[in-house]
Amino acid sequence: MSDRCNVCHGHVEQEMTTYTQWFEGRLIVVENVPAWVCTQCGETYYDPDVVERLQSVIWSAEPPSRVIETPVYDLATSD
């Protein structure tokens, strides 16, 4: 991984992040994911081995560590 962001050319640093993705109609949240994050614009990059681990976790049928409830708002119906 380069130490420069492909978007803004800012500096990237390795951090632990939270990854979210919609999968089969459910919002999946994976915590403590190592990533490279731009300190200027926030663009996030993942190493290939991390992407493979994320896919494995998301596609597995194993129960999650915990389940959270989250509010959902619809901007089209908000005044």
C-alpha positions as a Markdown table, in Angstrom:
| # | Residue | x | y | z |
|---|---|---|---|---|
| 1 | Met | 0.0 | 0.0 | 0.0 |
| 2 | Ser | 1.3 | 3.4 | -0.9 |
| 3 | Asp | 1.5 | 6.0 | 1.9 |
| 4 | Arg | -0.5 | 8.4 | -0.3 |
| 5 | Cys | -4.3 | 8.5 | -0.9 |
| 6 | Asn | -5.4 | 7.8 | -4.5 |
| 7 | Val | -8.2 | 10.4 | -4.2 |
| 8 | Cys | -6.6 | 13.5 | -2.7 |
| 9 | His | -2.9 | 12.4 | -2.3 |
| 10 | Gly | -3.1 | 12.9 | 1.4 |
| 11 | His | -1.2 | 10.7 | 3.9 |
| 12 | Val | -2.7 | 7.4 | 4.8 |
| 13 | Glu | -2.2 | 5.7 | 8.2 |
| 14 | Gln | -3.1 | 2.2 | 9.4 |
| 15 | Glu | -6.1 | 2.2 | 11.8 |
| 16 | Met | -8.7 | -0.1 | 13.1 |
| 17 | Thr | -12.1 | 0.6 | 11.5 |
| 18 | Thr | -15.7 | -0.6 | 11.4 |
| 19 | Tyr | -16.7 | -2.0 | 8.1 |
| 20 | Thr | -20.4 | -2.0 | 7.0 |
| 21 | Gln | -22.1 | -3.6 | 4.0 |
| 22 | Trp | -25.6 | -4.6 | 3.0 |
| 23 | Phe | -25.7 | -8.3 | 2.3 |
| 24 | Glu | -28.9 | -10.3 | 1.4 |
| 25 | Gly | -31.1 | -7.4 | 2.7 |
| 26 | Arg | -29.3 | -7.1 | 6.1 |
| 27 | Leu | -26.8 | -4.5 | 7.2 |
| 28 | Ile | -23.6 | -6.3 | 8.3 |
| 29 | Val | -21.2 | -4.6 | 10.7 |
| 30 | Val | -17.7 | -5.9 | 11.2 |
| 31 | Glu | -15.7 | -4.2 | 14.0 |
| 32 | Asn | -11.9 | -4.0 | 14.5 |
| 33 | Val | -11.0 | -4.2 | 10.8 |
| 34 | Pro | -7.4 | -3.1 | 10.0 |
| 35 | Ala | -7.4 | -0.5 | 7.2 |
| 36 | Trp | -5.4 | 2.3 | 5.6 |
| 37 | Val | -7.3 | 5.6 | 6.1 |
| 38 | Cys | -6.4 | 8.9 | 4.6 |
| 39 | Thr | -5.9 | 11.6 | 7.3 |
| 40 | Gln | -7.1 | 14.3 | 4.9 |
| 41 | Cys | -10.3 | 13.0 | 3.2 |
| 42 | Gly | -11.0 | 9.7 | 5.1 |
| 43 | Glu | -10.8 | 7.4 | 2.0 |
| 44 | Thr | -10.4 | 3.9 | 3.3 |
| 45 | Tyr | -8.3 | 1.1 | 1.7 |
| 46 | Tyr | -8.1 | -2.6 | 2.7 |
| 47 | Asp | -5.2 | -5.1 | 2.2 |
| 48 | Pro | -6.2 | -8.1 | 0.0 |
| 49 | Asp | -6.0 | -10.5 | 2.9 |
| 50 | Val | -8.3 | -8.3 | 5.0 |
| 51 | Val | -10.8 | -8.3 | 2.1 |
| 52 | Glu | -10.7 | -12.1 | 2.0 |
| 53 | Arg | -11.3 | -12.3 | 5.8 |
| 54 | Leu | -14.2 | -9.8 | 5.5 |
| 55 | Gln | -15.8 | -11.9 | 2.8 |
| 56 | Ser | -15.4 | -15.1 | 4.9 |
| 57 | Val | -17.0 | -13.5 | 7.9 |
| 58 | Ile | -19.9 | -12.0 | 6.0 |
| 59 | Trp | -20.6 | -15.1 | 4.0 |
| 60 | Ser | -20.4 | -17.5 | 6.9 |
| 61 | Ala | -23.4 | -18.8 | 8.7 |
| 62 | Glu | -21.8 | -18.4 | 12.1 |
| 63 | Pro | -23.7 | -16.3 | 14.7 |
| 64 | Pro | -22.5 | -12.8 | 15.1 |
| 65 | Ser | -20.6 | -11.6 | 18.2 |
| 66 | Arg | -23.6 | -9.4 | 19.0 |
| 67 | Val | -26.7 | -7.9 | 17.4 |
| 68 | Ile | -27.5 | -4.2 | 17.5 |
| 69 | Glu | -30.7 | -2.3 | 16.8 |
| 70 | Thr | -30.4 | 0.8 | 14.7 |
| 71 | Pro | -32.9 | 3.5 | 13.8 |
| 72 | Val | -33.6 | 4.0 | 10.0 |
| 73 | Tyr | -34.8 | 7.4 | 8.7 |
| 74 | Asp | -36.2 | 8.1 | 5.2 |
| 75 | Leu | -35.2 | 11.5 | 3.9 |
| 76 | Ala | -38.0 | 11.4 | 1.3 |
| 77 | Thr | -40.6 | 11.4 | 4.1 |
| 78 | Ser | -38.9 | 13.9 | 6.4 |
| 79 | Asp | -40.0 | 17.6 | 6.5 |
